Structures are given as structure tokens and as C-alpha cells.
Amino acid sequence: MPELLQNLPDWLRPLALIVGAVVAALVVHAASFALLCRVARASSTRDDDWALARLHRPTRWLAVAIALTLVHPALGLDRDGMRLWQRLAGFLTPALFGWLAIGVLGLVADVVQARADISVADNLRARRRRTRV
């Protein structure tokens, strides 16, 4: 593989690294979520299904961001490119982790609401819990 990269023109080498990192991250993410979905189907609760549904997209983009961070040193960016990279990373990293946190909070809300059964006769406690969530 390194020989293939050495034979590429200079302008195409960073692009090939970026595309390769993104594709590898997406493949690893898809494979891991396929495995997790198989495990979730075997379980008796719905909590893990909700977790996979809520966290699928944010973790996919986090995997891409991590892969791009790993190939970043090999890109050979100049000073302006490095400054742009740092600004983008400084903006996107908190946004991605915020998206993940929102997904986790939504998951917690889903689980609490599902466990607060309001179909029973004395459902005051369950309704209070749902309202607070």
C-alpha cells in the first residue's frame, strides 16, 4: 500500500489518505454496529435497541472525525492548512460530542419513560416521573 501512495501525484496523495481514512472508519463503524445489532436482537429488553438507534449517527461521524485525526499528520499541511485544520477541529469536536451527549440524554429519557408504566390504577408516581423527564 505505501508503494501505491508513493506512485501517486503529490496533490492526490492527501486526498487518497482522507478518502481511505473515511472509508475505513465507515466500514469499521458499520461492522461494529452490525455486530451490536445482532447482540441487541438476542437480548430481552428494548433498551439496547433504543441505544443503537439513538447513537448510530453521532458515533458514525465521531468515527470519521477520529480517522481523519489519525491521518492528519501524514497529510503534510502547511501553516495555513494547519491553522484551518485546527479551527475546523476546534469547532467540530465539541459539536460532535454535544450531539453524542444529546443522543445519550434522549436515550435516558426513552428508558425512563418506558419504565414508568402509566397503565396501572395508581399511576401518580409514573406520571410524575414522565413529566420530570
C-alpha positions as CSV (number, residue, x, y, z in Angstrom):
1,M,0.0,0.0,0.0
2,P,2.8,2.5,0.7
3,E,4.2,1.9,-2.8
4,L,0.8,2.8,-4.2
5,L,0.8,6.1,-2.3
6,Q,4.3,6.9,-3.4
7,N,3.3,6.5,-7.1
8,L,0.5,9.0,-6.8
9,P,1.0,12.6,-7.8
10,D,1.7,15.0,-4.9
11,W,-1.7,16.6,-5.0
12,L,-3.5,13.3,-5.0
13,R,-1.7,11.7,-2.0
14,P,-3.5,13.7,0.8
15,L,-6.9,13.2,-1.0
16,A,-6.3,9.4,-1.1
17,L,-5.4,9.3,2.6
18,I,-8.5,11.2,3.5
19,V,-10.8,9.1,1.4
20,G,-9.1,5.9,2.7
21,A,-9.5,7.0,6.3
22,V,-13.2,7.9,5.8
23,V,-13.9,4.6,4.1
24,A,-12.1,2.6,6.7
25,A,-13.9,4.5,9.5
26,L,-17.3,3.9,7.9
27,V,-16.6,0.2,7.3
28,V,-15.4,-0.3,10.9
29,H,-18.5,1.5,12.2
30,A,-20.9,-0.4,10.0
31,A,-19.3,-3.7,11.1
32,S,-19.3,-2.9,14.7
33,F,-23.0,-1.7,14.6
34,A,-24.0,-4.9,12.7
35,L,-22.4,-6.9,15.5
36,L,-24.1,-4.8,18.2
37,C,-27.4,-5.1,16.4
38,R,-27.1,-8.9,16.4
39,V,-26.3,-8.8,20.2
40,A,-29.3,-6.5,20.8
41,R,-31.7,-8.8,18.9
42,A,-30.7,-11.6,21.2
43,S,-31.4,-9.6,24.4
44,S,-34.9,-9.5,26.0
45,T,-35.0,-5.7,26.6
46,R,-35.6,-2.9,24.2
47,D,-33.1,-0.6,25.9
48,D,-30.2,-1.7,23.7
49,D,-32.3,-1.3,20.6
50,W,-33.1,2.3,21.6
51,A,-29.4,2.9,22.3
52,L,-28.3,1.7,18.9
53,A,-31.0,3.8,17.2
54,R,-30.1,6.9,19.1
55,L,-26.3,6.6,18.9
56,H,-25.8,5.3,15.4
57,R,-25.4,8.6,13.6
58,P,-23.4,10.5,16.1
59,T,-20.9,7.6,16.6
60,R,-20.6,7.3,12.8
61,W,-19.4,10.9,12.5
62,L,-17.2,10.6,15.5
63,A,-15.5,7.6,13.9
64,V,-14.9,9.6,10.8
65,A,-13.5,12.5,12.8
66,I,-11.2,10.1,14.7
67,A,-10.0,8.6,11.5
68,L,-9.3,12.0,10.0
69,T,-7.4,13.0,13.1
70,L,-5.3,9.8,12.8
71,V,-4.2,10.6,9.2
72,H,-3.8,14.3,9.9
73,P,0.0,14.2,10.5
74,A,0.6,12.3,7.2
75,L,-1.2,15.0,5.1
76,G,1.8,17.3,5.2
77,L,-0.2,20.5,5.6
78,D,1.5,23.9,5.5
79,R,1.0,26.5,8.2
80,D,-2.3,27.9,6.7
81,G,-3.6,24.4,6.2
82,M,-2.7,23.5,9.7
83,R,-4.5,26.6,11.1
84,L,-7.6,25.8,9.1
85,W,-7.5,22.2,10.3
86,Q,-7.2,23.3,13.9
87,R,-10.1,25.7,13.6
88,L,-12.3,23.1,12.0
89,A,-11.4,20.5,14.6
90,G,-12.0,23.1,17.3
91,F,-15.5,23.7,16.0
92,L,-16.5,20.2,15.0
93,T,-15.1,18.2,18.0
94,P,-17.4,19.9,20.6
95,A,-20.3,19.8,18.2
96,L,-19.9,16.0,17.7
97,F,-19.5,15.3,21.4
98,G,-22.5,17.5,22.1
99,W,-24.6,15.6,19.5
100,L,-23.5,12.4,21.2
101,A,-24.5,13.8,24.6
102,I,-27.9,14.8,23.3
103,G,-28.3,11.2,22.0
104,V,-27.4,9.8,25.4
105,L,-29.8,12.1,27.1
106,G,-32.6,11.1,24.7
107,L,-31.8,7.5,25.4
108,V,-32.1,8.0,29.1
109,A,-35.4,9.8,28.6
110,D,-36.7,6.9,26.5
111,V,-35.7,4.3,29.0
112,V,-37.2,6.2,32.0
113,Q,-40.4,6.8,30.1
114,A,-40.7,3.2,29.1
115,R,-40.2,2.0,32.6
116,A,-42.7,4.4,34.1
117,D,-45.9,2.4,33.5
118,I,-49.0,4.6,33.5
119,S,-51.4,1.9,32.6
120,V,-51.7,0.8,36.3
121,A,-54.5,2.1,38.5
122,D,-52.2,4.0,40.9
123,N,-50.1,5.8,38.3
124,L,-49.3,9.1,40.1
125,R,-45.7,8.2,40.6
126,A,-45.2,7.0,37.0
127,R,-46.9,10.2,35.6
128,R,-44.7,12.4,37.8
129,R,-41.6,10.6,36.6
130,R,-42.6,11.0,33.0
131,T,-43.4,14.7,33.5
132,R,-40.0,15.3,35.1
133,V,-38.2,13.6,32.2
